[in-house]
């Protein structure tokens, strides 16, 4: 039982990263119906930006977690948001009126371009780069189940940001504008809503979450590389679909489920570390066969 609970926690840690990235997918898709396959690279860029900020710190500051952690996150978020806004303005906005295939192919091209840009700009990224220990060593011993501080922090941040984002979308004026744009952008524009501003805000919020996830993921798993965003992005998109794309709570729930399935497959299935990705996507397919809208999704209304 102890081993099961330990794997459950390990899966939740993975799922927290997927969930934070999935929020970006579900927000962008909910507003403009774009599957932004380059969003995983925003997560990767956030991780490298945080690492660069840590390396630039003066000697002696590396172990001061209360200073280092906010600083690395701030730099990661700034770089991630700038990259996402440039992506939206240069690659996606000119294609907004095109068929859905054109933005999709463009997103794949942007994803590859960002990977190669980081590989060339950061030569060490060709192989796994060690990410620094930011939080102190140690953790909580929960009756034989160990939860280190980095894992606890990652899970807590994912849940808090999910609640904060859901509250923002439901309660604030900008959140209501986002919901209106999602339901009917033409009517929203006629009612005085600046839909371009709403879309830019959506990309910025998604990039903020991805940048934070990149730093926390690197801090917990202690290594990053320029390819890390591709598979993590696919799993995060799968998490968004599994939970019900367009549903904020569902995106994080889907992330946790995929992470837990991976951890359990690794532990309890022979050669599970090789097969964990197969089982993760098999669960997605199985759920969608019986509930195509995802776990918490609702049937989408067709726009007139």
Rosetta silent file (secondary structure, phi, psi, omega in degrees, C-alpha in Angstrom):
SEQUENCE: XXXXXXXXXXXXXXXXXXXXXXXXXXXXXXXXXXXXXXXXXXXXXXXXXXXXXXXXXXXXXXXXXXXXXXXXXXXXXXXXXXXXXXXXXXXXXXXXXXXXXXXXXXXXXXXXXXXXXXXXXXXXXXXXXXXXXXXXXXXXXXXXXXXXXXXXXXXXXXXXXXXXXXXXXXXXXXXXXXXXXXXXXXXXXXXXXXXXXXXXXXXXXXXXXXXXXXXXXXXXXXXXXXXXXXXXXXXXXXXXXXXXXXXXXXXXXXXXXXXXXXXXXXXXXXXXXXXXXXXXXXXXXXXXXXXXXXXXXXXXXXXX
SCORE:     score description
SCORE:     0.000 S_00000001
   1 L     0.000  -39.509  179.192    0.000    0.000    0.000 S_00000001
   2 H   -62.085  -42.814  179.097    2.850    2.369    0.819 S_00000001
   3 H   -63.648  -38.526  178.454    4.432    1.757   -2.577 S_00000001
   4 H   -62.472  -45.800 -179.674    1.092    2.420   -4.273 S_00000001
   5 H   -64.937  -36.340  178.418    0.673    5.733   -2.467 S_00000001
   6 H   -64.318  -42.423  177.862    4.239    6.719   -3.337 S_00000001
   7 H   -67.413  -32.615  177.150    3.585    6.084   -7.032 S_00000001
   8 H   -62.230  -42.242  178.227    0.330    8.003   -6.734 S_00000001
   9 H   -66.984  -43.380  178.429    2.269   11.012   -5.478 S_00000001
  10 H   -59.367  -40.693  177.992    4.901   10.612   -8.198 S_00000001
  11 H   -67.104  -37.268  178.764    2.147   10.537  -10.807 S_00000001
  12 H   -64.983  -33.945  178.129    0.487   13.599   -9.317 S_00000001
  13 H   -64.953  -47.961  175.624    3.774   15.495   -9.628 S_00000001
  14 H   -59.194  -44.394 -177.931    4.015   14.660  -13.332 S_00000001
  15 H   -63.714  -31.150  178.109    0.341   15.454  -13.734 S_00000001
  16 H   -63.753  -41.552  176.366    0.748   18.871  -12.156 S_00000001
  17 H   -62.817  -47.476  179.757    3.216   19.839  -14.914 S_00000001
  18 H   -60.919  -39.964 -177.824    0.913   18.486  -17.613 S_00000001
  19 H   -64.074  -41.696  178.701   -2.053   20.259  -16.070 S_00000001
  20 H   -63.894  -40.501  177.650   -0.374   23.664  -16.057 S_00000001
  21 H   -68.570  -38.946 -178.002    0.584   23.298  -19.719 S_00000001
  22 H   -62.352  -29.166  178.433   -2.890   21.969  -20.557 S_00000001
  23 H   -61.063  -37.626  177.190   -4.480   25.152  -19.241 S_00000001
  24 H   -64.998  -43.078  177.802   -2.788   27.070  -22.051 S_00000001
  25 H   -60.082  -47.924 -172.917   -4.082   24.629  -24.649 S_00000001
  26 H   -69.652  -31.684  178.506   -7.620   24.697  -23.338 S_00000001
  27 H   -70.753  -47.627 -178.786   -7.751   28.508  -23.120 S_00000001
  28 H   -64.176  -43.555  179.156   -6.427   29.138  -26.644 S_00000001
  29 H   -64.798  -39.551 -179.221   -8.653   26.459  -28.143 S_00000001
  30 H   -62.950  -29.958 -176.991  -11.641   27.753  -26.194 S_00000001
  31 H   -89.367  -50.409 -172.373  -11.190   31.272  -27.598 S_00000001
  32 H  -121.018    8.775  177.886  -10.072   30.828  -31.227 S_00000001
  33 L    56.606   40.761  179.184  -10.405   27.061  -31.801 S_00000001
  34 L  -112.212  127.901  172.899   -6.669   26.747  -32.466 S_00000001
  35 L   -88.717   98.618 -173.599   -4.677   23.676  -31.459 S_00000001
  36 L   -86.053   85.887 -177.257   -1.419   25.432  -30.625 S_00000001
  37 L   -67.348  -12.076  177.345    1.099   22.599  -30.892 S_00000001
  38 L   -83.305   -2.637 -176.743    3.901   25.092  -30.234 S_00000001
  39 H   -65.420  -32.087  176.945    2.656   25.649  -26.664 S_00000001
  40 H   -61.481  -31.926  178.398    4.855   22.823  -25.376 S_00000001
  41 H   -72.126  -26.387  173.381    7.878   24.767  -26.605 S_00000001
  42 H   -63.436  -40.919  175.404    6.782   27.756  -24.499 S_00000001
  43 H   -59.265  -45.184  179.591    7.066   25.419  -21.511 S_00000001
  44 H   -65.464  -42.863  179.476   10.563   24.413  -22.644 S_00000001
  45 H   -64.094  -37.857  176.177   11.639   28.018  -23.240 S_00000001
  46 H   -60.341  -40.785  178.966   10.407   28.954  -19.768 S_00000001
  47 H   -63.639  -45.017 -179.585   12.605   26.252  -18.262 S_00000001
  48 H   -69.799  -34.106  177.062   15.718   27.458  -20.120 S_00000001
  49 H   -65.810  -41.006  177.021   14.970   31.102  -19.304 S_00000001
  50 H   -63.542  -40.604  177.474   14.722   30.207  -15.615 S_00000001
  51 H   -63.441  -41.677  178.813   18.010   28.307  -15.805 S_00000001
  52 H   -62.931  -40.741  178.243   19.689   31.266  -17.517 S_00000001
  53 H   -63.798  -40.055  179.318   18.427   33.608  -14.814 S_00000001
  54 H   -63.818  -41.089 -179.683   19.785   31.300  -12.122 S_00000001
  55 H   -66.869  -25.115 -179.046   23.211   31.192  -13.789 S_00000001
  56 L   -83.921   -4.278 -178.413   23.299   34.994  -13.915 S_00000001
  57 L   -67.958  148.192  174.811   22.851   35.354  -10.145 S_00000001
  58 L   -63.284  153.352  178.399   25.760   36.743   -8.116 S_00000001
  59 L   -57.924  137.811  176.757   27.831   34.199   -6.220 S_00000001
  60 L    97.503  -11.582 -178.468   26.332   33.213   -2.904 S_00000001
  61 L   -94.465  -10.149 -170.708   22.679   33.761   -3.834 S_00000001
  62 L   -59.625  -29.646 -176.000   22.011   30.323   -5.324 S_00000001
  63 L   -96.085    3.903  179.374   20.763   28.816   -2.064 S_00000001
  64 L   -90.638   85.185 -170.142   18.475   31.685   -1.074 S_00000001
  65 H   -60.006  -36.461 -176.190   15.240   30.079   -2.237 S_00000001
  66 H   -69.629  -17.716  175.037   12.941   32.950   -1.284 S_00000001
  67 H   -98.553  -44.968 -173.350   14.857   35.244   -3.637 S_00000001
  68 H   -67.418  -44.398 -174.936   15.928   32.799   -6.335 S_00000001
  69 H   -62.755  -51.453  177.412   12.589   31.084   -6.913 S_00000001
  70 H   -61.826  -36.492 -178.194   10.501   34.236   -7.586 S_00000001
  71 H   -66.472  -47.242  179.737   13.313   35.714   -9.683 S_00000001
  72 H   -64.227  -37.592  178.007   13.735   32.654  -11.912 S_00000001
  73 H   -66.170  -41.035 -179.506    9.962   32.376  -12.317 S_00000001
  74 H   -61.665  -46.195  178.685    9.670   36.049  -13.223 S_00000001
  75 H   -63.659  -43.487  179.475   12.324   35.760  -15.933 S_00000001
  76 H   -60.026  -43.822 -179.638   10.783   32.528  -17.224 S_00000001
  77 H   -65.360  -43.826 -179.461    7.336   34.106  -17.413 S_00000001
  78 H   -60.913  -47.201 -179.443    8.615   37.242  -19.167 S_00000001
  79 H   -66.099  -41.539  179.802   10.497   35.270  -21.825 S_00000001
  80 H   -63.515  -43.058 -178.871    7.602   32.824  -22.273 S_00000001
  81 H   -67.221  -43.771  178.457    5.038   35.614  -22.648 S_00000001
  82 H   -60.130  -42.557  178.662    7.181   37.570  -25.127 S_00000001
  83 H   -63.866  -44.319 -178.316    7.672   34.410  -27.201 S_00000001
  84 H   -66.098  -39.884  179.864    3.965   33.557  -27.133 S_00000001
  85 H   -68.729  -38.203  175.456    2.884   37.077  -28.092 S_00000001
  86 H   -63.589  -39.992  177.918    5.369   37.171  -30.962 S_00000001
  87 H   -61.476  -46.018 -179.236    4.049   33.780  -32.075 S_00000001
  88 H   -63.714  -43.390 -174.414    0.464   35.005  -31.978 S_00000001
  89 H   -72.991  -40.791 -172.838    1.198   38.255  -33.790 S_00000001
  90 H   -91.079  -32.972 -172.605    3.517   36.937  -36.500 S_00000001
  91 H  -105.946  -38.332 -171.520    2.320   33.369  -37.116 S_00000001
  92 H   -99.355  -39.066 -176.690   -1.315   33.005  -36.046 S_00000001
  93 H   -61.767  -41.572  178.090   -3.039   36.372  -36.442 S_00000001
  94 H   -62.698  -19.144 -177.426   -2.436   36.608  -40.221 S_00000001
  95 H  -104.477   11.888 -173.274   -4.067   33.182  -40.592 S_00000001
  96 L   -62.826  -31.691  179.419   -7.063   33.814  -38.369 S_00000001
  97 L   -92.807    1.614 -177.796   -9.487   33.883  -41.286 S_00000001
  98 L   -81.980  174.168  175.976   -7.891   30.938  -43.089 S_00000001
  99 L   -64.098  159.878 -175.161   -9.021   27.329  -43.025 S_00000001
 100 H   -65.381  -23.165 -178.168   -8.203   25.411  -39.840 S_00000001
 101 H   -67.645  -37.932 -176.484   -5.514   23.377  -41.567 S_00000001
 102 H   -62.549  -49.988  177.069   -3.241   26.393  -42.215 S_00000001
 103 H   -63.138  -33.117  179.854   -2.868   27.459  -38.536 S_00000001
 104 H   -64.556  -47.699  177.931   -2.402   23.823  -37.530 S_00000001
 105 H   -63.949  -38.798  178.541    0.491   23.294  -39.955 S_00000001
 106 H   -62.282  -40.378  179.570    1.915   26.666  -38.919 S_00000001
 107 H   -61.535  -40.451  177.652    1.817   25.628  -35.260 S_00000001
 108 H   -64.805  -41.714  177.812    3.854   22.524  -36.046 S_00000001
 109 H   -63.292  -41.602  177.733    6.354   24.649  -37.964 S_00000001
 110 H   -63.028  -39.845  178.861    6.631   27.142  -35.091 S_00000001
 111 H   -58.692  -48.969 -179.687    7.183   24.250  -32.677 S_00000001
 112 H   -65.584  -40.280 -179.673   10.128   22.901  -34.691 S_00000001
 113 H   -61.916  -41.815 -179.899   11.549   26.407  -35.216 S_00000001
 114 H   -67.787  -39.612  176.143   11.531   27.131  -31.473 S_00000001
 115 H   -58.093  -48.873 -177.267   13.190   23.799  -30.686 S_00000001
 116 H   -67.602  -34.826  178.370   15.976   24.483  -33.151 S_00000001
 117 H   -62.656  -43.768  179.060   16.380   28.079  -31.962 S_00000001
 118 H   -67.796  -39.818  179.881   16.942   26.921  -28.376 S_00000001
 119 H   -61.234  -39.975 -178.601   19.289   24.140  -29.529 S_00000001
 120 H   -79.056  -36.029 -178.409   21.425   26.620  -31.443 S_00000001
 121 H   -75.916  -29.591 -175.257   21.276   29.420  -28.890 S_00000001
 122 L  -123.027   82.670 -171.888   21.950   27.112  -25.954 S_00000001
 123 H   -54.428  -32.531  179.893   24.568   24.556  -27.118 S_00000001
 124 H   -64.594  -15.939 -175.372   24.376   22.569  -23.878 S_00000001
 125 H   -71.786   -9.216  179.495   20.722   21.821  -24.689 S_00000001
 126 H   -62.516  -25.535  174.192   21.746   19.105  -27.164 S_00000001
 127 L  -127.056  171.086 -177.486   21.866   16.801  -24.166 S_00000001
 128 L   -59.053  130.141 -179.586   20.069   16.913  -20.843 S_00000001
 129 E  -102.507  133.296 -179.292   21.053   20.019  -18.885 S_00000001
 130 E   -72.478  126.967  177.031   21.147   19.819  -15.105 S_00000001
 131 L   -94.110  140.922 -173.871   18.642   22.177  -13.517 S_00000001
 132 L   -70.099  154.929  170.209   19.664   23.646  -10.157 S_00000001
 133 L   -78.992  118.637 -178.649   18.243   22.706   -6.799 S_00000001
 134 L  -102.007  -50.925  177.927   16.283   25.775   -5.736 S_00000001
 135 L   -79.326  156.553  179.457   14.159   24.593   -2.835 S_00000001
 136 L   -63.228  153.949  173.049   15.843   23.013    0.201 S_00000001
 137 L   -66.130  165.581  178.688   16.371   19.260    0.333 S_00000001
 138 L   102.029 -177.177 -178.186   14.032   17.226    2.463 S_00000001
 139 E   175.609 -156.250 -177.900   10.289   16.892    2.595 S_00000001
 140 E  -109.081  133.590  174.809    7.393   15.340    4.461 S_00000001
 141 E   -99.648  106.362 -175.851    7.286   11.742    5.662 S_00000001
 142 E  -101.709   71.669  178.974    3.626   10.730    5.502 S_00000001
 143 L    64.272   43.505 -179.939    3.697    7.342    7.181 S_00000001
 144 L    96.924  -11.301  176.373    6.384    5.897    4.937 S_00000001
 145 E  -101.317  123.039 -174.364    5.354    7.911    1.877 S_00000001
 146 E  -100.147  130.006  176.913    7.860   10.662    1.115 S_00000001
 147 E  -124.359  104.937 -177.754    6.811   13.950   -0.429 S_00000001
 148 E   -73.295  162.615 -174.321    9.766   16.239   -1.116 S_00000001
 149 H   -62.910  -37.456 -179.308    9.378   20.005   -0.964 S_00000001
 150 H   -64.330  -40.947  178.459    9.762   20.488   -4.724 S_00000001
 151 H   -66.704  -44.468  179.135    6.930   18.018   -5.438 S_00000001
 152 H   -59.804  -42.263 -178.826    4.694   19.538   -2.778 S_00000001
 153 H   -66.811  -41.647 -179.278    5.321   22.998   -4.180 S_00000001
 154 H   -63.374  -47.092  179.999    4.627   21.925   -7.773 S_00000001
 155 H   -63.542  -43.643 -178.649    1.324   20.233   -6.899 S_00000001
 156 H   -62.547  -44.017 -179.483    0.238   23.150   -4.703 S_00000001
 157 H   -63.134  -40.801  179.751    1.047   25.744   -7.375 S_00000001
 158 H   -60.759  -44.802 -179.103   -0.898   23.773  -10.013 S_00000001
 159 H   -68.013  -44.336 -179.070   -4.012   23.616   -7.833 S_00000001
 160 H   -63.093  -44.229 -179.907   -3.785   27.263   -6.733 S_00000001
 161 H   -67.594  -34.742  176.018   -3.296   28.528  -10.293 S_00000001
 162 H   -61.680  -47.714 -179.793   -6.184   26.394  -11.543 S_00000001
 163 H   -64.261  -42.786  179.832   -8.498   27.891   -8.899 S_00000001
 164 H   -62.970  -42.439 -179.898   -7.164   31.393   -9.570 S_00000001
 165 H   -66.691  -42.650  178.780   -7.633   31.097  -13.328 S_00000001
 166 H   -61.932  -40.686  178.374  -11.153   29.690  -12.974 S_00000001
 167 H   -65.597  -42.201  178.648  -12.063   32.547  -10.623 S_00000001
 168 H   -59.734  -45.557 -177.071  -10.554   35.106  -13.012 S_00000001
 169 H   -67.850  -34.969 -176.678  -12.547   33.768  -15.960 S_00000001
 170 H   -82.427  -34.709 -165.629  -15.816   33.637  -13.995 S_00000001
 171 H  -106.583  -26.831 -172.717  -15.638   36.814  -11.945 S_00000001
 172 L   -91.768  162.171  179.314  -13.615   39.506  -13.700 S_00000001
 173 H   -63.458  -42.651  178.254  -14.585   41.816  -16.550 S_00000001
 174 H   -65.873  -36.776  177.219  -11.769   40.482  -18.744 S_00000001
 175 H   -62.860  -40.443  177.329  -12.803   36.939  -17.904 S_00000001
 176 H   -66.700  -36.118  176.057  -16.349   37.661  -19.029 S_00000001
 177 H   -64.287  -36.897  177.181  -14.970   39.164  -22.229 S_00000001
 178 H   -64.739  -42.569  179.589  -13.021   35.945  -22.782 S_00000001
 179 H   -66.430  -38.342  178.609  -16.155   33.856  -22.326 S_00000001
 180 H   -65.421  -42.524  178.431  -18.122   36.095  -24.675 S_00000001
 181 H   -64.165  -37.914  178.660  -15.417   35.876  -27.333 S_00000001
 182 H   -64.336  -40.317 -176.564  -15.333   32.121  -26.939 S_00000001
 183 H   -74.362  -43.603 -178.936  -19.096   31.794  -27.423 S_00000001
 184 L  -160.607   94.546 -175.090  -19.478   34.176  -30.367 S_00000001
 185 H   -63.694  -34.160 -179.348  -16.582   36.437  -31.401 S_00000001
 186 H   -66.632  -45.708  177.507  -18.613   38.386  -33.979 S_00000001
 187 H   -65.446  -39.556  177.914  -21.340   39.292  -31.499 S_00000001
 188 H   -60.144  -40.209  179.162  -18.732   40.078  -28.859 S_00000001
 189 H   -65.102  -40.133  178.543  -17.061   42.485  -31.282 S_00000001
 190 H   -65.870  -28.148  179.301  -20.409   44.174  -31.994 S_00000001
 191 L   -84.178    4.817  174.959  -20.944   44.587  -28.254 S_00000001
 192 L    97.921    6.376  179.431  -17.708   46.570  -27.970 S_00000001
 193 L   -83.963  130.380  176.633  -15.283   43.857  -26.887 S_00000001
 194 L   -80.452   95.124 -174.159  -11.803   44.135  -28.350 S_00000001
 195 H   -66.674  -31.958  176.529  -11.423   40.514  -29.436 S_00000001
 196 H   -62.325  -42.096  177.955   -7.794   40.992  -30.479 S_00000001
 197 H   -62.513  -40.462  179.587   -6.993   42.162  -26.952 S_00000001
 198 H   -63.705  -42.741 -179.922   -8.812   39.140  -25.520 S_00000001
 199 H   -65.290  -42.910  177.398   -6.844   36.750  -27.733 S_00000001
 200 H   -60.822  -43.252  178.305   -3.535   38.397  -26.794 S_00000001
 201 H   -61.082  -39.690 -179.701   -4.485   38.121  -23.110 S_00000001
 202 H   -63.219  -45.549  177.112   -5.298   34.454  -23.588 S_00000001
 203 H   -62.450  -40.165 -178.968   -1.895   33.721  -25.120 S_00000001
 204 H   -65.860  -42.477  178.552   -0.189   35.707  -22.359 S_00000001
 205 H   -65.092  -43.907  178.491   -1.992   33.841  -19.576 S_00000001
 206 H   -61.974  -39.948  179.050   -1.260   30.466  -21.160 S_00000001
 207 H   -68.300  -35.892  176.944    2.418   31.388  -21.569 S_00000001
 208 H   -59.180  -47.157  179.850    2.594   32.542  -17.942 S_00000001
 209 H   -65.559  -39.583  179.379    1.377   29.161  -16.745 S_00000001
 210 H   -66.980  -40.132  178.029    3.713   27.311  -19.117 S_00000001
 211 H   -62.650  -43.373  176.706    6.715   29.377  -18.000 S_00000001
 212 H   -62.371  -43.873  179.978    5.987   28.641  -14.345 S_00000001
 213 H   -61.437  -38.022  179.949    5.518   24.954  -15.175 S_00000001
 214 H   -61.910  -44.900  178.817    8.884   24.883  -16.971 S_00000001
 215 H   -65.261  -46.244 -176.854   10.776   26.193  -13.934 S_00000001
 216 H   -67.930  -37.247  177.562    8.954   23.939  -11.476 S_00000001
 217 H   -64.090  -47.310  177.855    9.353   20.876  -13.698 S_00000001
 218 H   -61.991  -40.362  179.709   13.091   21.475  -14.069 S_00000001
 219 H   -63.488  -37.426 -177.995   13.437   22.131  -10.359 S_00000001
 220 H   -80.014  -43.669 -174.407   11.671   18.869   -9.496 S_00000001
 221 H   -97.033   -6.187  166.528   13.163   16.542  -12.129 S_00000001
 222 L    68.247   11.618  172.335   16.570   18.277  -12.168 S_00000001
 223 E  -156.290  149.458  179.292   17.183   18.195  -15.914 S_00000001
 224 E  -139.438  159.596  173.671   15.846   19.821  -19.060 S_00000001
 225 L  -152.982  168.793 -171.368   16.551   19.606  -22.795 S_00000001
 226 L   -72.055  -12.457  178.327   15.364   21.295  -25.974 S_00000001
 227 L   -94.122   -5.959 -170.537   13.053   18.387  -26.864 S_00000001
 228 H   -61.570  -27.185 -176.765   11.244   18.312  -23.513 S_00000001
 229 H   -75.414  -24.527 -173.742    8.371   20.492  -24.707 S_00000001
 230 H   -67.327  -57.494 -178.352    7.289   18.269  -27.579 S_00000001
 231 H   -69.516  -39.411  177.353    6.199   15.158  -25.703 S_00000001
 232 H   -61.814  -37.876  178.209    5.089   17.127  -22.642 S_00000001
 233 H   -65.860  -41.367  176.995    3.022   19.312  -24.951 S_00000001
 234 H   -61.267  -43.453  179.794    1.364   16.309  -26.588 S_00000001
 235 H   -68.331  -36.031  177.548    0.501   14.860  -23.198 S_00000001
 236 H   -66.880  -40.904  175.805   -0.762   18.203  -21.964 S_00000001
 237 H   -62.753  -41.440  176.467   -2.974   18.562  -25.030 S_00000001
 238 H   -60.834  -38.203  177.908   -4.193   15.024  -24.399 S_00000001
 239 H   -63.275  -41.403  178.570   -4.895   16.034  -20.796 S_00000001
 240 H   -62.940  -41.240  178.568   -6.949   19.004  -22.006 S_00000001
 241 H   -69.130  -41.438 -179.679   -8.955   16.737  -24.320 S_00000001
 242 H   -61.324  -43.049 -179.260   -9.312   14.065  -21.631 S_00000001
 243 H   -76.846  -20.075 -176.328  -10.668   16.546  -19.112 S_00000001
 244 L   114.159   92.166 -171.446  -12.895   18.274  -21.651 S_00000001
 245 L   -60.993  133.231 -171.795  -11.151   20.859  -23.791 S_00000001
 246 L   100.740  -11.065 -179.652  -12.311   24.332  -22.867 S_00000001
 247 L  -104.926  119.208 -174.782  -12.841   23.298  -19.239 S_00000001
 248 H   -65.870  -48.877  178.989  -10.211   24.704  -16.841 S_00000001
 249 H   -63.133  -39.168 -179.441  -10.776   22.199  -14.048 S_00000001
 250 H   -63.441  -35.540  179.990  -10.933   19.374  -16.569 S_00000001
 251 H   -61.914  -46.175 -179.315   -7.525   20.314  -18.038 S_00000001
 252 H   -70.459  -40.193  176.778   -5.787   19.964  -14.671 S_00000001
 253 H   -59.870  -44.153  177.987   -7.772   16.833  -13.795 S_00000001
 254 H   -61.948  -38.821  176.921   -6.752   15.283  -17.125 S_00000001
 255 H   -61.171  -45.965  178.480   -3.124   16.171  -16.413 S_00000001
 256 H   -62.123  -41.216 -178.581   -3.214   14.452  -13.037 S_00000001
 257 H   -64.699  -43.903 -179.571   -4.859   11.352  -14.539 S_00000001
 258 H   -66.089  -41.217  177.659   -2.285   10.999  -17.317 S_00000001
 259 H   -61.964  -42.183 -179.830    0.579   11.510  -14.862 S_00000001
 260 H   -67.285  -40.450  177.646   -0.811    8.890  -12.481 S_00000001
 261 H   -60.913  -43.380  177.628   -1.348    6.389  -15.307 S_00000001
 262 H   -58.919  -48.286 -177.036    2.286    6.878  -16.368 S_00000001
 263 H   -63.953  -41.811 -179.075    3.581    6.373  -12.838 S_00000001
 264 H   -68.534  -39.024  177.751    1.475    3.270  -12.243 S_00000001
 265 H   -62.973  -41.789  179.613    2.456    1.744  -15.587 S_00000001
 266 H   -61.506  -37.158 -174.555    6.127    2.327  -14.803 S_00000001
 267 H   -84.265  -41.365 -166.426    5.805    0.622  -11.428 S_00000001
 268 H  -108.939   -5.343 -179.845    3.405   -2.272  -11.983 S_00000001
 269 L  -110.975  133.176  178.193    3.771   -3.305  -15.632 S_00000001
 270 L   -54.748  131.550 -176.154    6.840   -5.263  -16.831 S_00000001
 271 L    55.695   35.909 -175.131    9.129   -2.868  -18.722 S_00000001
 272 H   -63.556  -27.805  179.531    6.573   -0.203  -17.848 S_00000001
 273 H   -64.000  -27.350  177.259    9.032    2.650  -18.322 S_00000001
 274 H   -80.651  -27.973 -172.202    9.096    1.777  -22.040 S_00000001
 275 H  -103.034   -0.551 -172.215    5.322    1.420  -22.290 S_00000001
 276 H   -61.313  -36.928  179.445    4.162    4.292  -20.079 S_00000001
 277 H   -68.022  -36.633  178.039    3.454    6.628  -23.015 S_00000001
 278 H   -61.048  -46.448 -178.538    1.426    3.918  -24.748 S_00000001
 279 H   -68.042  -36.594  179.754   -0.776    3.428  -21.689 S_00000001
 280 H   -61.277  -45.950 -179.172   -1.174    7.161  -21.136 S_00000001
 281 H   -76.538  -26.740  176.379   -2.536    7.714  -24.648 S_00000001
 282 H   -65.344  -38.222  176.477   -4.545    4.461  -24.520 S_00000001
 283 H   -62.563  -42.332  177.816   -6.442    5.831  -21.519 S_00000001
 284 H   -58.063  -48.351 -178.901   -7.184    8.990  -23.501 S_00000001
 285 H   -61.893  -43.615 -179.434   -8.541    6.962  -26.422 S_00000001
 286 H   -60.702  -43.219  179.625  -10.603    4.765  -24.107 S_00000001
 287 H   -65.326  -43.869 -176.025  -12.254    7.716  -22.368 S_00000001
 288 H   -70.092  -26.001  175.979  -13.024    9.518  -25.624 S_00000001
 289 H   -62.786  -42.130 -176.093  -14.589    6.409  -27.163 S_00000001
 290 H   -93.035  -23.155  178.008  -17.196    6.339  -24.390 S_00000001
 291 L  -142.456   84.303 -172.874  -17.352   10.087  -23.653 S_00000001
 292 L   -58.997  -23.841 -179.293  -16.186   12.109  -26.664 S_00000001
 293 L   -83.582   -0.278 -176.882  -16.530   15.437  -24.839 S_00000001
 294 L    88.274  175.335 -173.307  -14.050   14.372  -22.136 S_00000001
 295 L   -64.037  -43.404 -177.129  -14.612   13.849  -18.438 S_00000001
 296 L  -116.215    8.085 -177.350  -15.939   17.331  -17.626 S_00000001
 297 L   -78.672  161.006  177.074  -16.631   18.645  -21.128 S_00000001
 298 L  -120.399  156.435  179.596  -20.016   19.598  -22.517 S_00000001
 299 L   -60.343  126.011 -177.639  -21.430   19.165  -25.973 S_00000001
 300 L   -76.906  131.930  177.004  -20.218   22.106  -28.059 S_00000001
 301 L   -79.721  138.752  179.505  -22.900   24.185  -29.684 S_00000001
 302 L   -78.588  126.952  179.880  -22.475   24.820  -33.374 S_00000001
 303 L   -70.928  137.608  179.509  -22.133   28.543  -34.110 S_00000001
 304 L   -72.012    0.000    0.000  -24.688   29.908  -36.522 S_00000001
